[in-house]
Amino acid sequence: MAANRFEQVDEAQADAITLTLIQRDGETLGRIACPAELAGGHLVNDFVSDEMEPKEAFRSAVRLANEIQAPIVVEDGAGLWQDEWGVLYRED
């Protein structure tokens, strides 16, 4: 079975759900952003989640992406991505 692939980006994207991974005070955290336009009427305003445990943020992003049929991109400047989630690549 092929691993899922996620594009690494430098900032949130208007055409995708953005999973942002950050590190604060030695703790790794994740946050999800979803533009309202992308949600096809499911959202009135752009959505940005609270910070949460990174695995929960990843799972939540996948659930949302499956529900609204949208792509996920990953903002990960600190290299916090976990290989078990799939392949993180950068578009040339």
PDB file of N, CA, C and O in Angstrom, chain B, residues numbered from 101:
ATOM      1  N   MET B 101       0.846  -1.182   0.000  1.00  0.00           N
ATOM      2  CA  MET B 101       0.000   0.000   0.000  1.00  0.00           C
ATOM      3  C   MET B 101       0.890   1.244   0.000  1.00  0.00           C
ATOM      4  O   MET B 101       1.811   1.351   0.810  1.00  0.00           O
ATOM      5  N   ALA B 102       0.623   2.152  -0.881  1.00  0.00           N
ATOM      6  CA  ALA B 102       1.422   3.372  -0.997  1.00  0.00           C
ATOM      7  C   ALA B 102       1.107   4.319   0.158  1.00  0.00           C
ATOM      8  O   ALA B 102      -0.037   4.433   0.598  1.00  0.00           O
ATOM      9  N   ALA B 103       2.145   4.989   0.634  1.00  0.00           N
ATOM     10  CA  ALA B 103       1.979   5.957   1.719  1.00  0.00           C
ATOM     11  C   ALA B 103       1.288   7.213   1.186  1.00  0.00           C
ATOM     12  O   ALA B 103       1.468   7.592   0.029  1.00  0.00           O
ATOM     13  N   ASN B 104       0.504   7.843   2.040  1.00  0.00           N
ATOM     14  CA  ASN B 104      -0.099   9.121   1.678  1.00  0.00           C
ATOM     15  C   ASN B 104       1.001  10.158   1.507  1.00  0.00           C
ATOM     16  O   ASN B 104       2.017  10.114   2.201  1.00  0.00           O
ATOM     17  N   ARG B 105       0.796  11.094   0.580  1.00  0.00           N
ATOM     18  CA  ARG B 105       1.780  12.150   0.312  1.00  0.00           C
ATOM     19  C   ARG B 105       1.144  13.497   0.613  1.00  0.00           C
ATOM     20  O   ARG B 105      -0.004  13.755   0.253  1.00  0.00           O
ATOM     21  N   PHE B 106       1.914  14.352   1.280  1.00  0.00           N
ATOM     22  CA  PHE B 106       1.452  15.675   1.655  1.00  0.00           C
ATOM     23  C   PHE B 106       2.497  16.694   1.247  1.00  0.00           C
ATOM     24  O   PHE B 106       3.688  16.512   1.503  1.00  0.00           O
ATOM     25  N   GLU B 107       2.049  17.771   0.610  1.00  0.00           N
ATOM     26  CA  GLU B 107       2.967  18.818   0.170  1.00  0.00           C
ATOM     27  C   GLU B 107       3.338  19.729   1.342  1.00  0.00           C
ATOM     28  O   GLU B 107       2.477  20.169   2.105  1.00  0.00           O
ATOM     29  N   GLN B 108       4.624  19.998   1.464  1.00  0.00           N
ATOM     30  CA  GLN B 108       5.105  20.942   2.480  1.00  0.00           C
ATOM     31  C   GLN B 108       5.086  22.348   1.884  1.00  0.00           C
ATOM     32  O   GLN B 108       5.564  22.563   0.770  1.00  0.00           O
ATOM     33  N   VAL B 109       4.534  23.298   2.631  1.00  0.00           N
ATOM     34  CA  VAL B 109       4.422  24.685   2.186  1.00  0.00           C
ATOM     35  C   VAL B 109       5.008  25.605   3.255  1.00  0.00           C
ATOM     36  O   VAL B 109       5.255  25.185   4.385  1.00  0.00           O
ATOM     37  N   ASP B 110       5.228  26.868   2.878  1.00  0.00           N
ATOM     38  CA  ASP B 110       5.796  27.837   3.810  1.00  0.00           C
ATOM     39  C   ASP B 110       4.748  28.687   4.511  1.00  0.00           C
ATOM     40  O   ASP B 110       5.057  29.382   5.479  1.00  0.00           O
ATOM     41  N   GLU B 111       3.511  28.638   4.029  1.00  0.00           N
ATOM     42  CA  GLU B 111       2.434  29.414   4.647  1.00  0.00           C
ATOM     43  C   GLU B 111       1.102  28.767   4.296  1.00  0.00           C
ATOM     44  O   GLU B 111       1.019  27.955   3.374  1.00  0.00           O
ATOM     45  N   ALA B 112       0.066  29.132   5.036  1.00  0.00           N
ATOM     46  CA  ALA B 112      -1.273  28.588   4.782  1.00  0.00           C
ATOM     47  C   ALA B 112      -1.673  28.854   3.332  1.00  0.00           C
ATOM     48  O   ALA B 112      -1.310  29.877   2.750  1.00  0.00           O
ATOM     49  N   GLN B 113      -2.427  27.914   2.763  1.00  0.00           N
ATOM     50  CA  GLN B 113      -2.846  28.001   1.365  1.00  0.00           C
ATOM     51  C   GLN B 113      -4.356  28.224   1.277  1.00  0.00           C
ATOM     52  O   GLN B 113      -5.119  27.679   2.075  1.00  0.00           O
ATOM     53  N   ALA B 114      -4.776  29.023   0.310  1.00  0.00           N
ATOM     54  CA  ALA B 114      -6.194  29.340   0.131  1.00  0.00           C
ATOM     55  C   ALA B 114      -6.974  28.190  -0.508  1.00  0.00           C
ATOM     56  O   ALA B 114      -8.204  28.172  -0.450  1.00  0.00           O
ATOM     57  N   ASP B 115      -6.268  27.231  -1.116  1.00  0.00           N
ATOM     58  CA  ASP B 115      -6.948  26.149  -1.823  1.00  0.00           C
ATOM     59  C   ASP B 115      -6.759  24.785  -1.159  1.00  0.00           C
ATOM     60  O   ASP B 115      -6.910  23.750  -1.807  1.00  0.00           O
ATOM     61  N   ALA B 116      -6.426  24.789   0.145  1.00  0.00           N
ATOM     62  CA  ALA B 116      -6.198  23.533   0.851  1.00  0.00           C
ATOM     63  C   ALA B 116      -6.373  23.732   2.352  1.00  0.00           C
ATOM     64  O   ALA B 116      -6.303  24.849   2.864  1.00  0.00           O
ATOM     65  N   ILE B 117      -6.602  22.625   3.039  1.00  0.00           N
ATOM     66  CA  ILE B 117      -6.537  22.623   4.496  1.00  0.00           C
ATOM     67  C   ILE B 117      -5.058  22.650   4.851  1.00  0.00           C
ATOM     68  O   ILE B 117      -4.277  21.868   4.309  1.00  0.00           O
ATOM     69  N   THR B 118      -4.667  23.535   5.751  1.00  0.00           N
ATOM     70  CA  THR B 118      -3.263  23.630   6.143  1.00  0.00           C
ATOM     71  C   THR B 118      -3.093  23.092   7.556  1.00  0.00           C
ATOM     72  O   THR B 118      -3.713  23.583   8.500  1.00  0.00           O
ATOM     73  N   LEU B 119      -2.249  22.081   7.689  1.00  0.00           N
ATOM     74  CA  LEU B 119      -1.840  21.562   8.987  1.00  0.00           C
ATOM     75  C   LEU B 119      -0.519  22.228   9.323  1.00  0.00           C
ATOM     76  O   LEU B 119       0.465  22.051   8.604  1.00  0.00           O
ATOM     77  N   THR B 120      -0.484  22.996  10.408  1.00  0.00           N
ATOM     78  CA  THR B 120       0.731  23.685  10.830  1.00  0.00           C
ATOM     79  C   THR B 120       1.280  22.989  12.057  1.00  0.00           C
ATOM     80  O   THR B 120       0.566  22.777  13.037  1.00  0.00           O
ATOM     81  N   LEU B 121       2.565  22.631  11.998  1.00  0.00           N
ATOM     82  CA  LEU B 121       3.247  22.017  13.131  1.00  0.00           C
ATOM     83  C   LEU B 121       4.229  23.027  13.700  1.00  0.00           C
ATOM     84  O   LEU B 121       5.008  23.632  12.963  1.00  0.00           O
ATOM     85  N   ILE B 122       4.187  23.208  15.025  1.00  0.00           N
ATOM     86  CA  ILE B 122       5.072  24.161  15.687  1.00  0.00           C
ATOM     87  C   ILE B 122       5.626  23.542  16.959  1.00  0.00           C
ATOM     88  O   ILE B 122       5.110  22.547  17.468  1.00  0.00           O
ATOM     89  N   GLN B 123       6.675  24.151  17.452  1.00  0.00           N
ATOM     90  CA  GLN B 123       7.229  23.736  18.727  1.00  0.00           C
ATOM     91  C   GLN B 123       7.293  24.956  19.635  1.00  0.00           C
ATOM     92  O   GLN B 123       7.839  25.996  19.266  1.00  0.00           O
ATOM     93  N   ARG B 124       6.722  24.811  20.837  1.00  0.00           N
ATOM     94  CA  ARG B 124       6.719  25.903  21.798  1.00  0.00           C
ATOM     95  C   ARG B 124       7.103  25.333  23.165  1.00  0.00           C
ATOM     96  O   ARG B 124       6.490  24.378  23.643  1.00  0.00           O
ATOM     97  N   ASP B 125       8.107  25.920  23.778  1.00  0.00           N
ATOM     98  CA  ASP B 125       8.562  25.482  25.104  1.00  0.00           C
ATOM     99  C   ASP B 125       8.858  23.986  25.132  1.00  0.00           C
ATOM    100  O   ASP B 125       8.549  23.301  26.108  1.00  0.00           O
ATOM    101  N   GLY B 126       9.460  23.486  24.053  1.00  0.00           N
ATOM    102  CA  GLY B 126       9.831  22.080  23.970  1.00  0.00           C
ATOM    103  C   GLY B 126       8.686  21.134  23.665  1.00  0.00           C
ATOM    104  O   GLY B 126       8.890  19.921  23.616  1.00  0.00           O
ATOM    105  N   GLU B 127       7.490  21.657  23.459  1.00  0.00           N
ATOM    106  CA  GLU B 127       6.320  20.836  23.162  1.00  0.00           C
ATOM    107  C   GLU B 127       5.925  21.009  21.699  1.00  0.00           C
ATOM    108  O   GLU B 127       5.864  22.132  21.198  1.00  0.00           O
ATOM    109  N   THR B 128       5.657  19.903  21.018  1.00  0.00           N
ATOM    110  CA  THR B 128       5.204  19.948  19.636  1.00  0.00           C
ATOM    111  C   THR B 128       3.688  20.064  19.617  1.00  0.00           C
ATOM    112  O   THR B 128       2.987  19.339  20.323  1.00  0.00           O
ATOM    113  N   LEU B 129       3.192  20.991  18.795  1.00  0.00           N
ATOM    114  CA  LEU B 129       1.758  21.261  18.701  1.00  0.00           C
ATOM    115  C   LEU B 129       1.347  21.342  17.241  1.00  0.00           C
ATOM    116  O   LEU B 129       2.173  21.607  16.367  1.00  0.00           O
ATOM    117  N   GLY B 130       0.075  21.116  16.985  1.00  0.00           N
ATOM    118  CA  GLY B 130      -0.475  21.239  15.643  1.00  0.00           C
ATOM    119  C   GLY B 130      -1.699  22.125  15.648  1.00  0.00           C
ATOM    120  O   GLY B 130      -2.387  22.262  16.659  1.00  0.00           O
ATOM    121  N   ARG B 131      -1.959  22.729  14.491  1.00  0.00           N
ATOM    122  CA  ARG B 131      -3.116  23.612  14.317  1.00  0.00           C
ATOM    123  C   ARG B 131      -3.623  23.411  12.884  1.00  0.00           C
ATOM    124  O   ARG B 131      -2.836  23.153  11.973  1.00  0.00           O
ATOM    125  N   ILE B 132      -4.921  23.528  12.695  1.00  0.00           N
ATOM    126  CA  ILE B 132      -5.534  23.330  11.380  1.00  0.00           C
ATOM    127  C   ILE B 132      -6.184  24.631  10.930  1.00  0.00           C
ATOM    128  O   ILE B 132      -6.854  25.302  11.715  1.00  0.00           O
ATOM    129  N   ALA B 133      -5.986  24.983   9.673  1.00  0.00           N
ATOM    130  CA  ALA B 133      -6.657  26.143   9.076  1.00  0.00           C
ATOM    131  C   ALA B 133      -7.390  25.675   7.821  1.00  0.00           C
ATOM    132  O   ALA B 133      -6.859  24.921   7.005  1.00  0.00           O
ATOM    133  N   CYS B 134      -8.637  26.152   7.697  1.00  0.00           N
ATOM    134  CA  CYS B 134      -9.441  25.808   6.525  1.00  0.00           C
ATOM    135  C   CYS B 134     -10.167  27.052   6.048  1.00  0.00           C
ATOM    136  O   CYS B 134     -10.973  27.614   6.789  1.00  0.00           O
ATOM    137  N   PRO B 135      -9.898  27.497   4.825  1.00  0.00           N
ATOM    138  CA  PRO B 135     -10.630  28.643   4.269  1.00  0.00           C
ATOM    139  C   PRO B 135     -12.111  28.296   4.079  1.00  0.00           C
ATOM    140  O   PRO B 135     -12.440  27.193   3.641  1.00  0.00           O
ATOM    141  N   ALA B 136     -12.999  29.233   4.406  1.00  0.00           N
ATOM    142  CA  ALA B 136     -14.441  28.995   4.276  1.00  0.00           C
ATOM    143  C   ALA B 136     -14.827  28.622   2.843  1.00  0.00           C
ATOM    144  O   ALA B 136     -15.659  27.739   2.635  1.00  0.00           O
ATOM    145  N   GLU B 137     -14.231  29.285   1.864  1.00  0.00           N
ATOM    146  CA  GLU B 137     -14.563  29.007   0.455  1.00  0.00           C
ATOM    147  C   GLU B 137     -14.295  27.562   0.068  1.00  0.00           C
ATOM    148  O   GLU B 137     -14.994  26.995  -0.772  1.00  0.00           O
ATOM    149  N   LEU B 138     -13.283  26.970   0.681  1.00  0.00           N
ATOM    150  CA  LEU B 138     -12.900  25.592   0.379  1.00  0.00           C
ATOM    151  C   LEU B 138     -13.933  24.596   0.906  1.00  0.00           C
ATOM    152  O   LEU B 138     -14.066  23.494   0.375  1.00  0.00           O
ATOM    153  N   ALA B 139     -14.652  24.983   1.938  1.00  0.00           N
ATOM    154  CA  ALA B 139     -15.555  24.066   2.626  1.00  0.00           C
ATOM    155  C   ALA B 139     -16.904  23.901   1.947  1.00  0.00           C
ATOM    156  O   ALA B 139     -17.750  23.160   2.449  1.00  0.00           O
ATOM    157  N   GLY B 140     -17.129  24.560   0.837  1.00  0.00           N
ATOM    158  CA  GLY B 140     -18.351  24.370   0.067  1.00  0.00           C
ATOM    159  C   GLY B 140     -19.628  24.582   0.859  1.00  0.00           C
ATOM    160  O   GLY B 140     -20.569  23.795   0.757  1.00  0.00           O
ATOM    161  N   GLY B 141     -19.658  25.647   1.650  1.00  0.00           N
ATOM    162  CA  GLY B 141     -20.857  25.970   2.415  1.00  0.00           C
ATOM    163  C   GLY B 141     -20.904  25.381   3.806  1.00  0.00           C
ATOM    164  O   GLY B 141     -21.820  25.694   4.567  1.00  0.00           O
ATOM    165  N   HIS B 142     -19.939  24.530   4.171  1.00  0.00           N
ATOM    166  CA  HIS B 142     -19.914  23.954   5.516  1.00  0.00           C
ATOM    167  C   HIS B 142     -19.465  24.974   6.566  1.00  0.00           C
ATOM    168  O   HIS B 142     -19.773  24.820   7.748  1.00  0.00           O
ATOM    169  N   LEU B 143     -18.739  26.013   6.143  1.00  0.00           N
ATOM    170  CA  LEU B 143     -18.235  27.034   7.060  1.00  0.00           C
ATOM    171  C   LEU B 143     -18.683  28.409   6.598  1.00  0.00           C
ATOM    172  O   LEU B 143     -18.703  28.696   5.401  1.00  0.00           O
ATOM    173  N   VAL B 144     -19.043  29.255   7.551  1.00  0.00           N
ATOM    174  CA  VAL B 144     -19.409  30.634   7.234  1.00  0.00           C
ATOM    175  C   VAL B 144     -18.145  31.501   7.177  1.00  0.00           C
ATOM    176  O   VAL B 144     -18.021  32.375   6.318  1.00  0.00           O
ATOM    177  N   ASN B 145     -17.214  31.250   8.097  1.00  0.00           N
ATOM    178  CA  ASN B 145     -15.955  31.997   8.173  1.00  0.00           C
ATOM    179  C   ASN B 145     -14.782  31.036   8.063  1.00  0.00           C
ATOM    180  O   ASN B 145     -14.934  29.832   8.270  1.00  0.00           O
ATOM    181  N   ASP B 146     -13.607  31.575   7.735  1.00  0.00           N
ATOM    182  CA  ASP B 146     -12.395  30.762   7.755  1.00  0.00           C
ATOM    183  C   ASP B 146     -12.255  30.142   9.142  1.00  0.00           C
ATOM    184  O   ASP B 146     -12.596  30.770  10.144  1.00  0.00           O
ATOM    185  N   PHE B 147     -11.756  28.914   9.198  1.00  0.00           N
ATOM    186  CA  PHE B 147     -11.609  28.184  10.454  1.00  0.00           C
ATOM    187  C   PHE B 147     -10.138  28.011  10.781  1.00  0.00           C
ATOM    188  O   PHE B 147      -9.352  27.606   9.926  1.00  0.00           O
ATOM    189  N   VAL B 148      -9.759  28.320  12.029  1.00  0.00           N
ATOM    190  CA  VAL B 148      -8.433  28.015  12.556  1.00  0.00           C
ATOM    191  C   VAL B 148      -8.645  27.349  13.910  1.00  0.00           C
ATOM    192  O   VAL B 148      -9.267  27.931  14.798  1.00  0.00           O
ATOM    193  N   SER B 149      -8.138  26.151  14.068  1.00  0.00           N
ATOM    194  CA  SER B 149      -8.339  25.406  15.310  1.00  0.00           C
ATOM    195  C   SER B 149      -7.448  25.936  16.424  1.00  0.00           C
ATOM    196  O   SER B 149      -6.510  26.698  16.189  1.00  0.00           O
ATOM    197  N   ASP B 150      -7.762  25.517  17.630  1.00  0.00           N
ATOM    198  CA  ASP B 150      -6.851  25.724  18.749  1.00  0.00           C
ATOM    199  C   ASP B 150      -5.645  24.820  18.524  1.00  0.00           C
ATOM    200  O   ASP B 150      -5.715  23.874  17.740  1.00  0.00           O
ATOM    201  N   GLU B 151      -4.551  25.103  19.201  1.00  0.00           N
ATOM    202  CA  GLU B 151      -3.383  24.230  19.141  1.00  0.00           C
ATOM    203  C   GLU B 151      -3.708  22.952  19.904  1.00  0.00           C
ATOM    204  O   GLU B 151      -4.384  22.978  20.932  1.00  0.00           O
ATOM    205  N   MET B 152      -3.214  21.837  19.382  1.00  0.00           N
ATOM    206  CA  MET B 152      -3.476  20.536  20.002  1.00  0.00           C
ATOM    207  C   MET B 152      -2.284  19.613  19.779  1.00  0.00           C
ATOM    208  O   MET B 152      -1.338  19.958  19.071  1.00  0.00           O
ATOM    209  N   GLU B 153      -2.343  18.454  20.385  1.00  0.00           N
ATOM    210  CA  GLU B 153      -1.319  17.428  20.211  1.00  0.00           C
ATOM    211  C   GLU B 153      -1.193  17.153  18.713  1.00  0.00           C
ATOM    212  O   GLU B 153      -2.209  17.075  18.022  1.00  0.00           O
ATOM    213  N   PRO B 154       0.022  17.006  18.196  1.00  0.00           N
ATOM    214  CA  PRO B 154       0.196  16.914  16.741  1.00  0.00           C
ATOM    215  C   PRO B 154      -0.523  15.733  16.080  1.00  0.00           C
ATOM    216  O   PRO B 154      -1.054  15.881  14.979  1.00  0.00           O
ATOM    217  N   LYS B 155      -0.548  14.589  16.717  1.00  0.00           N
ATOM    218  CA  LYS B 155      -1.230  13.442  16.109  1.00  0.00           C
ATOM    219  C   LYS B 155      -2.723  13.712  16.009  1.00  0.00           C
ATOM    220  O   LYS B 155      -3.349  13.343  15.015  1.00  0.00           O
ATOM    221  N   GLU B 156      -3.305  14.348  17.019  1.00  0.00           N
ATOM    222  CA  GLU B 156      -4.732  14.691  16.977  1.00  0.00           C
ATOM    223  C   GLU B 156      -4.998  15.733  15.892  1.00  0.00           C
ATOM    224  O   GLU B 156      -6.016  15.664  15.203  1.00  0.00           O
ATOM    225  N   ALA B 157      -4.086  16.698  15.736  1.00  0.00           N
ATOM    226  CA  ALA B 157      -4.233  17.707  14.679  1.00  0.00           C
ATOM    227  C   ALA B 157      -4.199  17.031  13.308  1.00  0.00           C
ATOM    228  O   ALA B 157      -5.006  17.354  12.436  1.00  0.00           O
ATOM    229  N   PHE B 158      -3.281  16.107  13.122  1.00  0.00           N
ATOM    230  CA  PHE B 158      -3.178  15.382  11.854  1.00  0.00           C
ATOM    231  C   PHE B 158      -4.466  14.606  11.573  1.00  0.00           C
ATOM    232  O   PHE B 158      -5.017  14.682  10.475  1.00  0.00           O
ATOM    233  N   ARG B 159      -4.935  13.868  12.560  1.00  0.00           N
ATOM    234  CA  ARG B 159      -6.158  13.072  12.380  1.00  0.00           C
ATOM    235  C   ARG B 159      -7.357  13.973  12.087  1.00  0.00           C
ATOM    236  O   ARG B 159      -8.186  13.654  11.234  1.00  0.00           O
ATOM    237  N   SER B 160      -7.444  15.088  12.791  1.00  0.00           N
ATOM    238  CA  SER B 160      -8.551  16.023  12.572  1.00  0.00           C
ATOM    239  C   SER B 160      -8.501  16.615  11.165  1.00  0.00           C
ATOM    240  O   SER B 160      -9.536  16.775  10.517  1.00  0.00           O
ATOM    241  N   ALA B 161      -7.301  16.938  10.696  1.00  0.00           N
ATOM    242  CA  ALA B 161      -7.150  17.471   9.338  1.00  0.00           C
ATOM    243  C   ALA B 161      -7.593  16.439   8.302  1.00  0.00           C
ATOM    244  O   ALA B 161      -8.260  16.781   7.326  1.00  0.00           O
ATOM    245  N   VAL B 162      -7.228  15.195   8.515  1.00  0.00           N
ATOM    246  CA  VAL B 162      -7.618  14.128   7.585  1.00  0.00           C
ATOM    247  C   VAL B 162      -9.136  13.943   7.594  1.00  0.00           C
ATOM    248  O   VAL B 162      -9.745  13.808   6.533  1.00  0.00           O
ATOM    249  N   ARG B 163      -9.755  13.935   8.785  1.00  0.00           N
ATOM    250  CA  ARG B 163     -11.217  13.800   8.859  1.00  0.00           C
ATOM    251  C   ARG B 163     -11.907  14.935   8.114  1.00  0.00           C
ATOM    252  O   ARG B 163     -12.835  14.706   7.338  1.00  0.00           O
ATOM    253  N   LEU B 164     -11.443  16.169   8.356  1.00  0.00           N
ATOM    254  CA  LEU B 164     -12.032  17.330   7.688  1.00  0.00           C
ATOM    255  C   LEU B 164     -11.837  17.239   6.180  1.00  0.00           C
ATOM    256  O   LEU B 164     -12.767  17.502   5.418  1.00  0.00           O
ATOM    257  N   ALA B 165     -10.644  16.871   5.748  1.00  0.00           N
ATOM    258  CA  ALA B 165     -10.361  16.754   4.315  1.00  0.00           C
ATOM    259  C   ALA B 165     -11.263  15.713   3.660  1.00  0.00           C
ATOM    260  O   ALA B 165     -11.756  15.924   2.552  1.00  0.00           O
ATOM    261  N   ASN B 166     -11.477  14.601   4.337  1.00  0.00           N
ATOM    262  CA  ASN B 166     -12.359  13.570   3.796  1.00  0.00           C
ATOM    263  C   ASN B 166     -13.802  14.054   3.739  1.00  0.00           C
ATOM    264  O   ASN B 166     -14.522  13.759   2.785  1.00  0.00           O
ATOM    265  N   GLU B 167     -14.225  14.795   4.757  1.00  0.00           N
ATOM    266  CA  GLU B 167     -15.602  15.281   4.815  1.00  0.00           C
ATOM    267  C   GLU B 167     -15.910  16.290   3.718  1.00  0.00           C
ATOM    268  O   GLU B 167     -16.977  16.230   3.107  1.00  0.00           O
ATOM    269  N   ILE B 168     -14.991  17.218   3.461  1.00  0.00           N
ATOM    270  CA  ILE B 168     -15.272  18.264   2.467  1.00  0.00           C
ATOM    271  C   ILE B 168     -14.549  18.029   1.144  1.00  0.00           C
ATOM    272  O   ILE B 168     -14.613  18.863   0.240  1.00  0.00           O
ATOM    273  N   GLN B 169     -13.859  16.886   1.030  1.00  0.00           N
ATOM    274  CA  GLN B 169     -13.154  16.517  -0.200  1.00  0.00           C
ATOM    275  C   GLN B 169     -12.150  17.596  -0.616  1.00  0.00           C
ATOM    276  O   GLN B 169     -12.211  18.128  -1.724  1.00  0.00           O
ATOM    277  N   ALA B 170     -11.222  17.906   0.302  1.00  0.00           N
ATOM    278  CA  ALA B 170     -10.223  18.940   0.066  1.00  0.00           C
ATOM    279  C   ALA B 170      -8.823  18.393   0.328  1.00  0.00           C
ATOM    280  O   ALA B 170      -8.659  17.468   1.124  1.00  0.00           O
ATOM    281  N   PRO B 171      -7.815  18.954  -0.332  1.00  0.00           N
ATOM    282  CA  PRO B 171      -6.437  18.525  -0.090  1.00  0.00           C
ATOM    283  C   PRO B 171      -5.903  19.086   1.225  1.00  0.00           C
ATOM    284  O   PRO B 171      -6.421  20.068   1.758  1.00  0.00           O
ATOM    285  N   ILE B 172      -4.856  18.441   1.733  1.00  0.00           N
ATOM    286  CA  ILE B 172      -4.148  18.904   2.929  1.00  0.00           C
ATOM    287  C   ILE B 172      -2.728  19.264   2.524  1.00  0.00           C
ATOM    288  O   ILE B 172      -2.075  18.518   1.793  1.00  0.00           O
ATOM    289  N   VAL B 173      -2.249  20.413   3.002  1.00  0.00           N
ATOM    290  CA  VAL B 173      -0.840  20.776   2.888  1.00  0.00           C
ATOM    291  C   VAL B 173      -0.291  20.946   4.302  1.00  0.00           C
ATOM    292  O   VAL B 173      -1.054  21.102   5.255  1.00  0.00           O
ATOM    293  N   VAL B 174       1.031  20.915   4.434  1.00  0.00           N
ATOM    294  CA  VAL B 174       1.654  20.944   5.756  1.00  0.00           C
ATOM    295  C   VAL B 174       2.675  22.063   5.831  1.00  0.00           C
ATOM    296  O   VAL B 174       3.587  22.147   5.008  1.00  0.00           O
ATOM    297  N   GLU B 175       2.512  22.917   6.820  1.00  0.00           N
ATOM    298  CA  GLU B 175       3.473  23.974   7.133  1.00  0.00           C
ATOM    299  C   GLU B 175       4.309  23.454   8.303  1.00  0.00           C
ATOM    300  O   GLU B 175       3.809  23.312   9.418  1.00  0.00           O
ATOM    301  N   ASP B 176       5.589  23.172   8.036  1.00  0.00           N
ATOM    302  CA  ASP B 176       6.437  22.511   9.034  1.00  0.00           C
ATOM    303  C   ASP B 176       7.871  23.025   8.928  1.00  0.00           C
ATOM    304  O   ASP B 176       8.764  22.300   8.490  1.00  0.00           O
ATOM    305  N   GLY B 177       8.086  24.264   9.326  1.00  0.00           N
ATOM    306  CA  GLY B 177       9.415  24.853   9.237  1.00  0.00           C
ATOM    307  C   GLY B 177      10.431  24.253  10.181  1.00  0.00           C
ATOM    308  O   GLY B 177      11.635  24.392   9.963  1.00  0.00           O
ATOM    309  N   ALA B 178       9.969  23.582  11.235  1.00  0.00           N
ATOM    310  CA  ALA B 178      10.885  23.030  12.242  1.00  0.00           C
ATOM    311  C   ALA B 178      11.166  21.540  12.055  1.00  0.00           C
ATOM    312  O   ALA B 178      11.867  20.939  12.870  1.00  0.00           O
ATOM    313  N   GLY B 179      10.632  20.943  11.000  1.00  0.00           N
ATOM    314  CA  GLY B 179      10.905  19.528  10.736  1.00  0.00           C
ATOM    315  C   GLY B 179      10.280  18.593  11.765  1.00  0.00           C
ATOM    316  O   GLY B 179      10.942  17.671  12.241  1.00  0.00           O
ATOM    317  N   LEU B 180       9.026  18.813  12.113  1.00  0.00           N
ATOM    318  CA  LEU B 180       8.350  18.041  13.150  1.00  0.00           C
ATOM    319  C   LEU B 180       7.470  16.920  12.596  1.00  0.00           C
ATOM    320  O   LEU B 180       6.879  16.157  13.360  1.00  0.00           O
ATOM    321  N   TRP B 181       7.385  16.823  11.288  1.00  0.00           N
ATOM    322  CA  TRP B 181       6.558  15.815  10.628  1.00  0.00           C
ATOM    323  C   TRP B 181       6.961  14.428  11.102  1.00  0.00           C
ATOM    324  O   TRP B 181       8.146  14.160  11.299  1.00  0.00           O
ATOM    325  N   GLN B 182       5.978  13.536  11.289  1.00  0.00           N
ATOM    326  CA  GLN B 182       6.233  12.162  11.708  1.00  0.00           C
ATOM    327  C   GLN B 182       6.034  11.237  10.506  1.00  0.00           C
ATOM    328  O   GLN B 182       4.984  11.258   9.863  1.00  0.00           O
ATOM    329  N   ASP B 183       7.043  10.432  10.214  1.00  0.00           N
ATOM    330  CA  ASP B 183       7.015   9.570   9.031  1.00  0.00           C
ATOM    331  C   ASP B 183       5.819   8.618   9.006  1.00  0.00           C
ATOM    332  O   ASP B 183       5.377   8.220   7.928  1.00  0.00           O
ATOM    333  N   GLU B 184       5.294   8.251  10.158  1.00  0.00           N
ATOM    334  CA  GLU B 184       4.151   7.325  10.197  1.00  0.00           C
ATOM    335  C   GLU B 184       2.907   7.922   9.544  1.00  0.00           C
ATOM    336  O   GLU B 184       1.982   7.189   9.196  1.00  0.00           O
ATOM    337  N   TRP B 185       2.874   9.251   9.374  1.00  0.00           N
ATOM    338  CA  TRP B 185       1.718   9.910   8.773  1.00  0.00           C
ATOM    339  C   TRP B 185       1.754   9.843   7.250  1.00  0.00           C
ATOM    340  O   TRP B 185       0.726  10.038   6.602  1.00  0.00           O
ATOM    341  N   GLY B 186       2.902   9.576   6.678  1.00  0.00           N
ATOM    342  CA  GLY B 186       3.026   9.526   5.230  1.00  0.00           C
ATOM    343  C   GLY B 186       4.276  10.261   4.783  1.00  0.00           C
ATOM    344  O   GLY B 186       5.165  10.544   5.586  1.00  0.00           O
ATOM    345  N   VAL B 187       4.336  10.565   3.511  1.00  0.00           N
ATOM    346  CA  VAL B 187       5.501  11.204   2.896  1.00  0.00           C
ATOM    347  C   VAL B 187       5.242  12.705   2.790  1.00  0.00           C
ATOM    348  O   VAL B 187       4.223  13.140   2.255  1.00  0.00           O
ATOM    349  N   LEU B 188       6.184  13.480   3.308  1.00  0.00           N
ATOM    350  CA  LEU B 188       6.112  14.928   3.172  1.00  0.00           C
ATOM    351  C   LEU B 188       7.075  15.329   2.070  1.00  0.00           C
ATOM    352  O   LEU B 188       8.260  14.999   2.126  1.00  0.00           O
ATOM    353  N   TYR B 189       6.569  16.045   1.061  1.00  0.00           N
ATOM    354  CA  TYR B 189       7.414  16.438  -0.070  1.00  0.00           C
ATOM    355  C   TYR B 189       7.257  17.919  -0.330  1.00  0.00           C
ATOM    356  O   TYR B 189       6.276  18.536   0.085  1.00  0.00           O
ATOM    357  N   ARG B 190       8.213  18.473  -1.007  1.00  0.00           N
ATOM    358  CA  ARG B 190       8.153  19.887  -1.385  1.00  0.00           C
ATOM    359  C   ARG B 190       8.112  19.969  -2.904  1.00  0.00           C
ATOM    360  O   ARG B 190       8.939  19.369  -3.591  1.00  0.00           O
ATOM    361  N   GLU B 191       7.136  20.722  -3.426  1.00  0.00           N
ATOM    362  CA  GLU B 191       6.992  20.919  -4.874  1.00  0.00           C
ATOM    363  C   GLU B 191       8.182  21.731  -5.379  1.00  0.00           C
ATOM    364  O   GLU B 191       8.574  22.716  -4.754  1.00  0.00           O
ATOM    365  N   ASP B 192       8.755  21.320  -6.507  1.00  0.00           N
ATOM    366  CA  ASP B 192       9.906  22.046  -7.070  1.00  0.00           C
ATOM    367  C   ASP B 192       9.495  23.300  -7.783  1.00  0.00           C
ATOM    368  O   ASP B 192      10.345  24.019  -8.309  1.00  0.00           O
TER     369      ASP B 192
END
